Amino acid sequence: MMDTGNLFGLDGRVALITGGSRGIGRMIVEGFLAAGCGRIYITARKADDLKRTADGLGDRVVALPGDLSTMAGIEALAAEIGAREDRLDILVNNAGAAWGADFEAFPESGWDKVMDLNLKAPFFLTQRLHGLLKAAAGGARPAKVINIASVDGLRVNPWETYSYQASKAGLVHLTRRMAARLIADRIVVSAIAPGAFPSSMNKAARDAADMVAKAIPARRVGEPEDIAGAAIFLASWAGDYVVGSTLPVDGGIVDANPGLGFGGD
């Protein structure tokens, strides 16, 4: 008989979740803890916030401050993980940034900052951790890389967040390309495209949830269990056969939205 506890369990796994101190990253951390993950490293630029999160979640969560928007920061984090662990079972590339400005005034700095963190960092951090991921993949289960994209990489939103939308669309396709290569090493790469979840990045979902919910087919914003459940599924045995796919977790924004209805009689 199928053991669903084992199917969705993360017992003894070692994970790294970037941007893990708040928002969607923290939701995933809490979900992994509940699923039995043995040790979770979290990283973010703000050391105080990171330490506060780790201290509040217990001794299975380890804070490693760092700036993943630079190659030096990526290499330093990879070296620190390598000094502490001989394998990495799960990597969640969640750290991200957004920038909004009118088309005529959109600055190069707003392009480069977002692209570096949202698209460049997931690739090069995975590259630098490839050896540790391969070491984990030599065990009973494959290693996992989960990229956190966005529904804004699957459809156009109303806001002038040019680099954000382009970076997330790029991450969706990068997930496919990385998956095609890394599956040969028993490293399964997939992605999640969250919709409206309350966070410091999505202040509308946080501060005006009732208004935002009106535009969502499910008529509510996302809850921690929604994103944590999706991440546990992809990270666990249950998600071993999901390779290169991006899973929208959005209450139907992308795939169940009837749109404006201009066609037909």
C-alpha positions as protocol buffer text, in pm:
chain_id: "A"
residue {
  index: 1
  type: MET
  ca { x: 0 y: 0 z: 0 }
}
residue {
  index: 2
  type: MET
  ca { x: 128 y: 346 z: -88 }
}
residue {
  index: 3
  type: ASP
  ca { x: 281 y: 539 z: 204 }
}
residue {
  index: 4
  type: THR
  ca { x: 173 y: 899 z: 149 }
}
residue {
  index: 5
  type: GLY
  ca { x: 368 y: 1017 z: 453 }
}
residue {
  index: 6
  type: ASN
  ca { x: 689 y: 897 z: 293 }
}
residue {
  index: 7
  type: LEU
  ca { x: 575 y: 1020 z: -50 }
}
residue {
  index: 8
  type: PHE
  ca { x: 555 y: 1381 z: 68 }
}
residue {
  index: 9
  type: GLY
  ca { x: 816 y: 1368 z: 344 }
}
residue {
  index: 10
  type: LEU
  ca { x: 1149 y: 1550 z: 348 }
}
residue {
  index: 11
  type: ASP
  ca { x: 1300 y: 1365 z: 642 }
}
residue {
  index: 12
  type: GLY
  ca { x: 1671 y: 1424 z: 678 }
}
residue {
  index: 13
  type: ARG
  ca { x: 1703 y: 1638 z: 364 }
}
residue {
  index: 14
  type: VAL
  ca { x: 1940 y: 1936 z: 351 }
}
residue {
  index: 15
  type: ALA
  ca { x: 1795 y: 2244 z: 181 }
}
residue {
  index: 16
  type: LEU
  ca { x: 1899 y: 2596 z: 87 }
}
residue {
  index: 17
  type: ILE
  ca { x: 1627 y: 2856 z: 38 }
}
residue {
  index: 18
  type: THR
  ca { x: 1739 y: 3195 z: -87 }
}
residue {
  index: 19
  type: GLY
  ca { x: 1537 y: 3494 z: 25 }
}
residue {
  index: 20
  type: GLY
  ca { x: 1417 y: 3277 z: 310 }
}
residue {
  index: 21
  type: SER
  ca { x: 1370 y: 3538 z: 580 }
}
residue {
  index: 22
  type: ARG
  ca { x: 1026 y: 3663 z: 476 }
}
residue {
  index: 23
  type: GLY
  ca { x: 739 y: 3635 z: 231 }
}
residue {
  index: 24
  type: ILE
  ca { x: 717 y: 3331 z: 5 }
}
residue {
  index: 25
  type: GLY
  ca { x: 1064 y: 3216 z: 110 }
}
residue {
  index: 26
  type: ARG
  ca { x: 965 y: 3197 z: 474 }
}
residue {
  index: 27
  type: MET
  ca { x: 641 y: 3019 z: 384 }
}
residue {
  index: 28
  type: ILE
  ca { x: 846 y: 2751 z: 209 }
}
residue {
  index: 29
  type: VAL
  ca { x: 1086 y: 2725 z: 503 }
}
residue {
  index: 30
  type: GLU
  ca { x: 796 y: 2663 z: 741 }
}
residue {
  index: 31
  type: GLY
  ca { x: 649 y: 2403 z: 505 }
}
residue {
  index: 32
  type: PHE
  ca { x: 980 y: 2218 z: 473 }
}
residue {
  index: 33
  type: LEU
  ca { x: 1016 y: 2213 z: 850 }
}
residue {
  index: 34
  type: ALA
  ca { x: 669 y: 2063 z: 886 }
}
residue {
  index: 35
  type: ALA
  ca { x: 761 y: 1800 z: 624 }
}
residue {
  index: 36
  type: GLY
  ca { x: 1062 y: 1692 z: 833 }
}
residue {
  index: 37
  type: CYS
  ca { x: 1349 y: 1861 z: 650 }
}
residue {
  index: 38
  type: GLY
  ca { x: 1664 y: 1795 z: 850 }
}
residue {
  index: 39
  type: ARG
  ca { x: 1846 y: 2125 z: 799 }
}
residue {
  index: 40
  type: ILE
  ca { x: 1749 y: 2440 z: 609 }
}
residue {
  index: 41
  type: TYR
  ca { x: 1992 y: 2716 z: 522 }
}
residue {
  index: 42
  type: ILE
  ca { x: 1835 y: 3053 z: 451 }
}
residue {
  index: 43
  type: THR
  ca { x: 2003 y: 3356 z: 302 }
}
residue {
  index: 44
  type: ALA
  ca { x: 1918 y: 3722 z: 250 }
}
residue {
  index: 45
  type: ARG
  ca { x: 2097 y: 4057 z: 250 }
}
residue {
  index: 46
  type: LYS
  ca { x: 1954 y: 4188 z: 579 }
}
residue {
  index: 47
  type: ALA
  ca { x: 2142 y: 3997 z: 847 }
}
residue {
  index: 48
  type: ASP
  ca { x: 1922 y: 4109 z: 1137 }
}
residue {
  index: 49
  type: ASP
  ca { x: 1599 y: 4000 z: 967 }
}
residue {
  index: 50
  type: LEU
  ca { x: 1759 y: 3673 z: 866 }
}
residue {
  index: 51
  type: LYS
  ca { x: 1881 y: 3595 z: 1217 }
}
residue {
  index: 52
  type: ARG
  ca { x: 1543 y: 3686 z: 1364 }
}
residue {
  index: 53
  type: THR
  ca { x: 1370 y: 3444 z: 1128 }
}
residue {
  index: 54
  type: ALA
  ca { x: 1616 y: 3162 z: 1197 }
}
residue {
  index: 55
  type: ASP
  ca { x: 1596 y: 3213 z: 1574 }
}
residue {
  index: 56
  type: GLY
  ca { x: 1217 y: 3208 z: 1558 }
}
residue {
  index: 57
  type: LEU
  ca { x: 1201 y: 2885 z: 1361 }
}
residue {
  index: 58
  type: GLY
  ca { x: 1440 y: 2669 z: 1563 }
}
residue {
  index: 59
  type: ASP
  ca { x: 1779 y: 2507 z: 1538 }
}
residue {
  index: 60
  type: ARG
  ca { x: 1711 y: 2328 z: 1210 }
}
residue {
  index: 61
  type: VAL
  ca { x: 1720 y: 2667 z: 1034 }
}
residue {
  index: 62
  type: VAL
  ca { x: 2061 y: 2826 z: 977 }
}
residue {
  index: 63
  type: ALA
  ca { x: 2106 y: 3189 z: 872 }
}
residue {
  index: 64
  type: LEU
  ca { x: 2375 y: 3271 z: 615 }
}
residue {
  index: 65
  type: PRO
  ca { x: 2364 y: 3644 z: 523 }
}
residue {
  index: 66
  type: GLY
  ca { x: 2472 y: 3733 z: 171 }
}
residue {
  index: 67
  type: ASP
  ca { x: 2405 y: 3933 z: -144 }
}
residue {
  index: 68
  type: LEU
  ca { x: 2324 y: 3711 z: -441 }
}
residue {
  index: 69
  type: SER
  ca { x: 2305 y: 4001 z: -685 }
}
residue {
  index: 70
  type: THR
  ca { x: 2684 y: 3974 z: -734 }
}
residue {
  index: 71
  type: MET
  ca { x: 2904 y: 3686 z: -843 }
}
residue {
  index: 72
  type: ALA
  ca { x: 3117 y: 3739 z: -534 }
}
residue {
  index: 73
  type: GLY
  ca { x: 2811 y: 3691 z: -315 }
}
residue {
  index: 74
  type: ILE
  ca { x: 2705 y: 3380 z: -505 }
}
residue {
  index: 75
  type: GLU
  ca { x: 3050 y: 3226 z: -477 }
}
residue {
  index: 76
  type: ALA
  ca { x: 3077 y: 3311 z: -108 }
}
residue {
  index: 77
  type: LEU
  ca { x: 2745 y: 3143 z: -32 }
}
residue {
  index: 78
  type: ALA
  ca { x: 2833 y: 2833 z: -233 }
}
residue {
  index: 79
  type: ALA
  ca { x: 3168 y: 2810 z: -54 }
}
residue {
  index: 80
  type: GLU
  ca { x: 3001 y: 2842 z: 286 }
}
residue {
  index: 81
  type: ILE
  ca { x: 2752 y: 2566 z: 209 }
}
residue {
  index: 82
  type: GLY
  ca { x: 3037 y: 2350 z: 81 }
}
residue {
  index: 83
  type: ALA
  ca { x: 3231 y: 2403 z: 402 }
}
residue {
  index: 84
  type: ARG
  ca { x: 2933 y: 2288 z: 608 }
}
residue {
  index: 85
  type: GLU
  ca { x: 2780 y: 2009 z: 399 }
}
residue {
  index: 86
  type: ASP
  ca { x: 2892 y: 1724 z: 176 }
}
residue {
  index: 87
  type: ARG
  ca { x: 2563 y: 1727 z: -15 }
}
residue {
  index: 88
  type: LEU
  ca { x: 2265 y: 1952 z: -91 }
}
residue {
  index: 89
  type: ASP
  ca { x: 1934 y: 1777 z: -150 }
}
residue {
  index: 90
  type: ILE
  ca { x: 1715 y: 2080 z: -230 }
}
residue {
  index: 91
  type: LEU
  ca { x: 1792 y: 2426 z: -366 }
}
residue {
  index: 92
  type: VAL
  ca { x: 1510 y: 2681 z: -381 }
}
residue {
  index: 93
  type: ASN
  ca { x: 1603 y: 2986 z: -586 }
}
residue {
  index: 94
  type: ASN
  ca { x: 1356 y: 3230 z: -436 }
}
residue {
  index: 95
  type: ALA
  ca { x: 1543 y: 3559 z: -380 }
}
residue {
  index: 96
  type: GLY
  ca { x: 1408 y: 3829 z: -606 }
}
residue {
  index: 97
  type: ALA
  ca { x: 1354 y: 4197 z: -665 }
}
residue {
  index: 98
  type: ALA
  ca { x: 1111 y: 4416 z: -859 }
}
residue {
  index: 99
  type: TRP
  ca { x: 1127 y: 4763 z: -1013 }
}
residue {
  index: 100
  type: GLY
  ca { x: 851 y: 4977 z: -1158 }
}
residue {
  index: 101
  type: ALA
  ca { x: 881 y: 5295 z: -1365 }
}
residue {
  index: 102
  type: ASP
  ca { x: 722 y: 5459 z: -1669 }
}
residue {
  index: 103
  type: PHE
  ca { x: 853 y: 5332 z: -2001 }
}
residue {
  index: 104
  type: GLU
  ca { x: 1014 y: 5666 z: -2086 }
}
residue {
  index: 105
  type: ALA
  ca { x: 1194 y: 5685 z: -1753 }
}
residue {
  index: 106
  type: PHE
  ca { x: 1279 y: 5321 z: -1681 }
}
residue {
  index: 107
  type: PRO
  ca { x: 1646 y: 5323 z: -1568 }
}
residue {
  index: 108
  type: GLU
  ca { x: 1928 y: 5088 z: -1656 }
}
residue {
  index: 109
  type: SER
  ca { x: 1985 y: 5036 z: -1283 }
}
residue {
  index: 110
  type: GLY
  ca { x: 1630 y: 4905 z: -1248 }
}
residue {
  index: 111
  type: TRP
  ca { x: 1693 y: 4663 z: -1532 }
}
residue {
  index: 112
  type: ASP
  ca { x: 2030 y: 4534 z: -1414 }
}
residue {
  index: 113
  type: LYS
  ca { x: 1940 y: 4495 z: -1045 }
}
residue {
  index: 114
  type: VAL
  ca { x: 1633 y: 4286 z: -1120 }
}
residue {
  index: 115
  type: MET
  ca { x: 1790 y: 4075 z: -1394 }
}
residue {
  index: 116
  type: ASP
  ca { x: 2098 y: 4002 z: -1185 }
}
residue {
  index: 117
  type: LEU
  ca { x: 1901 y: 3875 z: -886 }
}
residue {
  index: 118
  type: ASN
  ca { x: 1599 y: 3717 z: -1057 }
}
residue {
  index: 119
  type: LEU
  ca { x: 1764 y: 3548 z: -1355 }
}
residue {
  index: 120
  type: LYS
  ca { x: 2142 y: 3549 z: -1332 }
}
residue {
  index: 121
  type: ALA
  ca { x: 2166 y: 3441 z: -968 }
}
residue {
  index: 122
  type: PRO
  ca { x: 1953 y: 3124 z: -999 }
}
residue {
  index: 123
  type: PHE
  ca { x: 2170 y: 3001 z: -1285 }
}
residue {
  index: 124
  type: PHE
  ca { x: 2509 y: 3072 z: -1132 }
}
residue {
  index: 125
  type: LEU
  ca { x: 2416 y: 2964 z: -779 }
}
residue {
  index: 126
  type: THR
  ca { x: 2293 y: 2631 z: -918 }
}
residue {
  index: 127
  type: GLN
  ca { x: 2613 y: 2605 z: -1122 }
}
residue {
  index: 128
  type: ARG
  ca { x: 2833 y: 2669 z: -819 }
}
residue {
  index: 129
  type: LEU
  ca { x: 2637 y: 2414 z: -612 }
}
residue {
  index: 130
  type: HIS
  ca { x: 2631 y: 2153 z: -887 }
}
residue {
  index: 131
  type: GLY
  ca { x: 2882 y: 1929 z: -710 }
}
residue {
  index: 132
  type: LEU
  ca { x: 2684 y: 1921 z: -385 }
}
residue {
  index: 133
  type: LEU
  ca { x: 2360 y: 1857 z: -574 }
}
residue {
  index: 134
  type: LYS
  ca { x: 2521 y: 1569 z: -764 }
}
residue {
  index: 135
  type: ALA
  ca { x: 2644 y: 1425 z: -435 }
}
residue {
  index: 136
  type: ALA
  ca { x: 2288 y: 1425 z: -301 }
}
residue {
  index: 137
  type: ALA
  ca { x: 2157 y: 1276 z: -627 }
}
residue {
  index: 138
  type: GLY
  ca { x: 2377 y: 973 z: -571 }
}
residue {
  index: 139
  type: GLY
  ca { x: 2146 y: 861 z: -290 }
}
residue {
  index: 140
  type: ALA
  ca { x: 1801 y: 705 z: -294 }
}
residue {
  index: 141
  type: ARG
  ca { x: 1624 y: 1010 z: -440 }
}
residue {
  index: 142
  type: PRO
  ca { x: 1725 y: 1273 z: -695 }
}
residue {
  index: 143
  type: ALA
  ca { x: 1832 y: 1620 z: -588 }
}
residue {
  index: 144
  type: LYS
  ca { x: 1590 y: 1905 z: -654 }
}
residue {
  index: 145
  type: VAL
  ca { x: 1621 y: 2262 z: -780 }
}
residue {
  index: 146
  type: ILE
  ca { x: 1304 y: 2471 z: -754 }
}
residue {
  index: 147
  type: ASN
  ca { x: 1302 y: 2814 z: -917 }
}
residue {
  index: 148
  type: ILE
  ca { x: 1046 y: 3063 z: -791 }
}
residue {
  index: 149
  type: ALA
  ca { x: 914 y: 3241 z: -1099 }
}
residue {
  index: 150
  type: SER
  ca { x: 585 y: 3436 z: -1109 }
}
residue {
  index: 151
  type: VAL
  ca { x: 254 y: 3448 z: -1289 }
}
residue {
  index: 152
  type: ASP
  ca { x: 399 y: 3768 z: -1435 }
}
residue {
  index: 153
  type: GLY
  ca { x: 637 y: 3547 z: -1633 }
}
residue {
  index: 154
  type: LEU
  ca { x: 339 y: 3362 z: -1783 }
}
residue {
  index: 155
  type: ARG
  ca { x: 115 y: 3655 z: -1871 }
}
residue {
  index: 156
  type: VAL
  ca { x: 136 y: 4034 z: -1893 }
}
residue {
  index: 157
  type: ASN
  ca { x: 32 y: 4229 z: -1586 }
}
residue {
  index: 158
  type: PRO
  ca { x: -101 y: 4590 z: -1589 }
}
residue {
  index: 159
  type: TRP
  ca { x: 207 y: 4747 z: -1429 }
}
residue {
  index: 160
  type: GLU
  ca { x: 522 y: 4884 z: -1591 }
}
residue {
  index: 161
  type: THR
  ca { x: 758 y: 4639 z: -1425 }
}
residue {
  index: 162
  type: TYR
  ca { x: 951 y: 4565 z: -1740 }
}
residue {
  index: 163
  type: SER
  ca { x: 1262 y: 4396 z: -1603 }
}
residue {
  index: 164
  type: TYR
  ca { x: 1062 y: 4196 z: -1347 }
}
residue {
  index: 165
  type: GLN
  ca { x: 824 y: 4048 z: -1602 }
}
residue {
  index: 166
  type: ALA
  ca { x: 1106 y: 3978 z: -1848 }
}
residue {
  index: 167
  type: SER
  ca { x: 1321 y: 3816 z: -1577 }
}
residue {
  index: 168
  type: LYS
  ca { x: 1043 y: 3586 z: -1462 }
}
residue {
  index: 169
  type: ALA
  ca { x: 956 y: 3484 z: -1818 }
}
residue {
  index: 170
  type: GLY
  ca { x: 1325 y: 3413 z: -1871 }
}
residue {
  index: 171
  type: LEU
  ca { x: 1336 y: 3206 z: -1553 }
}
residue {
  index: 172
  type: VAL
  ca { x: 1049 y: 2989 z: -1677 }
}
residue {
  index: 173
  type: HIS
  ca { x: 1243 y: 2904 z: -1991 }
}
residue {
  index: 174
  type: LEU
  ca { x: 1575 y: 2877 z: -1806 }
}
residue {
  index: 175
  type: THR
  ca { x: 1406 y: 2616 z: -1586 }
}
residue {
  index: 176
  type: ARG
  ca { x: 1337 y: 2406 z: -1895 }
}
residue {
  index: 177
  type: ARG
  ca { x: 1691 y: 2442 z: -2026 }
}
residue {
  index: 178
  type: MET
  ca { x: 1852 y: 2362 z: -1691 }
}
residue {
  index: 179
  type: ALA
  ca { x: 1617 y: 2066 z: -1646 }
}
residue {
  index: 180
  type: ALA
  ca { x: 1716 y: 1924 z: -1984 }
}
residue {
  index: 181
  type: ARG
  ca { x: 2083 y: 1923 z: -1881 }
}
residue {
  index: 182
  type: LEU
  ca { x: 2069 y: 1840 z: -1512 }
}
residue {
  index: 183
  type: ILE
  ca { x: 1830 y: 1545 z: -1530 }
}
residue {
  index: 184
  type: ALA
  ca { x: 2130 y: 1351 z: -1664 }
}
residue {
  index: 185
  type: ASP
  ca { x: 2285 y: 1402 z: -1318 }
}
residue {
  index: 186
  type: ARG
  ca { x: 1961 y: 1298 z: -1139 }
}
residue {
  index: 187
  type: ILE
  ca { x: 1895 y: 1662 z: -1049 }
}
residue {
  index: 188
  type: VAL
  ca { x: 1530 y: 1750 z: -1112 }
}
residue {
  index: 189
  type: VAL
  ca { x: 1470 y: 2116 z: -1197 }
}
residue {
  index: 190
  type: SER
  ca { x: 1121 y: 2266 z: -1183 }
}
residue {
  index: 191
  type: ALA
  ca { x: 958 y: 2598 z: -1098 }
}
residue {
  index: 192
  type: ILE
  ca { x: 665 y: 2754 z: -918 }
}
residue {
  index: 193
  type: ALA
  ca { x: 485 y: 3062 z: -1050 }
}
residue {
  index: 194
  type: PRO
  ca { x: 313 y: 3221 z: -749 }
}
residue {
  index: 195
  type: GLY
  ca { x: 22 y: 3456 z: -787 }
}
residue {
  index: 196
  type: ALA
  ca { x: -89 y: 3706 z: -524 }
}
residue {
  index: 197
  type: PHE
  ca { x: 64 y: 3621 z: -186 }
}
residue {
  index: 198
  type: PRO
  ca { x: 83 y: 3879 z: 94 }
}
residue {
  index: 199
  type: SER
  ca { x: 442 y: 3999 z: 130 }
}
residue {
  index: 200
  type: SER
  ca { x: 660 y: 4307 z: 139 }
}
residue {
  index: 201
  type: MET
  ca { x: 707 y: 4268 z: -238 }
}
residue {
  index: 202
  type: ASN
  ca { x: 332 y: 4230 z: -302 }
}
residue {
  index: 203
  type: LYS
  ca { x: 195 y: 4500 z: -77 }
}
residue {
  index: 204
  type: ALA
  ca { x: -140 y: 4502 z: -258 }
}
residue {
  index: 205
  type: ALA
  ca { x: -205 y: 4138 z: -164 }
}
residue {
  index: 206
  type: ARG
  ca { x: -92 y: 4217 z: 190 }
}
residue {
  index: 207
  type: ASP
  ca { x: -272 y: 4546 z: 250 }
}
residue {
  index: 208
  type: ALA
  ca { x: -575 y: 4524 z: 18 }
}
residue {
  index: 209
  type: ALA
  ca { x: -644 y: 4151 z: -1 }
}
residue {
  index: 210
  type: ASP
  ca { x: -1020 y: 4187 z: -47 }
}
residue {
  index: 211
  type: MET
  ca { x: -976 y: 4416 z: -347 }
}
residue {
  index: 212
  type: VAL
  ca { x: -705 y: 4198 z: -506 }
}
residue {
  index: 213
  type: ALA
  ca { x: -919 y: 3887 z: -453 }
}
residue {
  index: 214
  type: LYS
  ca { x: -1187 y: 4023 z: -686 }
}
residue {
  index: 215
  type: ALA
  ca { x: -953 y: 3974 z: -983 }
}
residue {
  index: 216
  type: ILE
  ca { x: -866 y: 3614 z: -886 }
}
residue {
  index: 217
  type: PRO
  ca { x: -1096 y: 3329 z: -999 }
}
residue {
  index: 218
  type: ALA
  ca { x: -1060 y: 3161 z: -657 }
}
residue {
  index: 219
  type: ARG
  ca { x: -1169 y: 3493 z: -497 }
}
residue {
  index: 220
  type: ARG
  ca { x: -888 y: 3501 z: -242 }
}
residue {
  index: 221
  type: VAL
  ca { x: -518 y: 3571 z: -217 }
}
residue {
  index: 222
  type: GLY
  ca { x: -273 y: 3292 z: -151 }
}
residue {
  index: 223
  type: GLU
  ca { x: -211 y: 3147 z: 194 }
}
residue {
  index: 224
  type: PRO
  ca { x: 115 y: 3002 z: 331 }
}
residue {
  index: 225
  type: GLU
  ca { x: -16 y: 2647 z: 297 }
}
residue {
  index: 226
  type: ASP
  ca { x: -77 y: 2698 z: -76 }
}
residue {
  index: 227
  type: ILE
  ca { x: 282 y: 2782 z: -162 }
}
residue {
  index: 228
  type: ALA
  ca { x: 432 y: 2548 z: 99 }
}
residue {
  index: 229
  type: GLY
  ca { x: 228 y: 2257 z: -33 }
}
residue {
  index: 230
  type: ALA
  ca { x: 344 y: 2314 z: -389 }
}
residue {
  index: 231
  type: ALA
  ca { x: 707 y: 2338 z: -281 }
}
residue {
  index: 232
  type: ILE
  ca { x: 683 y: 2022 z: -67 }
}
residue {
  index: 233
  type: PHE
  ca { x: 528 y: 1836 z: -362 }
}
residue {
  index: 234
  type: LEU
  ca { x: 811 y: 1933 z: -597 }
}
residue {
  index: 235
  type: ALA
  ca { x: 1086 y: 1878 z: -337 }
}
residue {
  index: 236
  type: SER
  ca { x: 962 y: 1537 z: -224 }
}
residue {
  index: 237
  type: TRP
  ca { x: 940 y: 1193 z: -380 }
}
residue {
  index: 238
  type: ALA
  ca { x: 595 y: 1294 z: -509 }
}
residue {
  index: 239
  type: GLY
  ca { x: 757 y: 1542 z: -748 }
}
residue {
  index: 240
  type: ASP
  ca { x: 1040 y: 1325 z: -879 }
}
residue {
  index: 241
  type: TYR
  ca { x: 877 y: 1289 z: -1223 }
}
residue {
  index: 242
  type: VAL
  ca { x: 797 y: 1659 z: -1269 }
}
residue {
  index: 243
  type: VAL
  ca { x: 1090 y: 1775 z: -1480 }
}
residue {
  index: 244
  type: GLY
  ca { x: 1121 y: 2122 z: -1632 }
}
residue {
  index: 245
  type: SER
  ca { x: 763 y: 2224 z: -1558 }
}
residue {
  index: 246
  type: THR
  ca { x: 644 y: 2549 z: -1405 }
}
residue {
  index: 247
  type: LEU
  ca { x: 349 y: 2508 z: -1168 }
}
residue {
  index: 248
  type: PRO
  ca { x: 123 y: 2814 z: -1135 }
}
residue {
  index: 249
  type: VAL
  ca { x: 0 y: 2856 z: -776 }
}
residue {
  index: 250
  type: ASP
  ca { x: -230 y: 3148 z: -834 }
}
residue {
  index: 251
  type: GLY
  ca { x: -596 y: 3073 z: -770 }
}
residue {
  index: 252
  type: GLY
  ca { x: -659 y: 3047 z: -1144 }
}
residue {
  index: 253
  type: ILE
  ca { x: -513 y: 3379 z: -1265 }
}
residue {
  index: 254
  type: VAL
  ca { x: -324 y: 3222 z: -1556 }
}
residue {
  index: 255
  type: ASP
  ca { x: -524 y: 2914 z: -1654 }
}
residue {
  index: 256
  type: ALA
  ca { x: -879 y: 2974 z: -1528 }
}
residue {
  index: 257
  type: ASN
  ca { x: -933 y: 3338 z: -1611 }
}
residue {
  index: 258
  type: PRO
  ca { x: -1205 y: 3395 z: -1873 }
}
residue {
  index: 259
  type: GLY
  ca { x: -1059 y: 3734 z: -1971 }
}
residue {
  index: 260
  type: LEU
  ca { x: -1269 y: 4011 z: -2123 }
}
residue {
  index: 261
  type: GLY
  ca { x: -1489 y: 3785 z: -2334 }
}
residue {
  index: 262
  type: PHE
  ca { x: -1478 y: 3970 z: -2668 }
}
residue {
  index: 263
  type: GLY
  ca { x: -1518 y: 3659 z: -2883 }
}
residue {
  index: 264
  type: GLY
  ca { x: -1832 y: 3471 z: -2994 }
}
residue {
  index: 265
  type: ASP
  ca { x: -2199 y: 3569 z: -2999 }
}
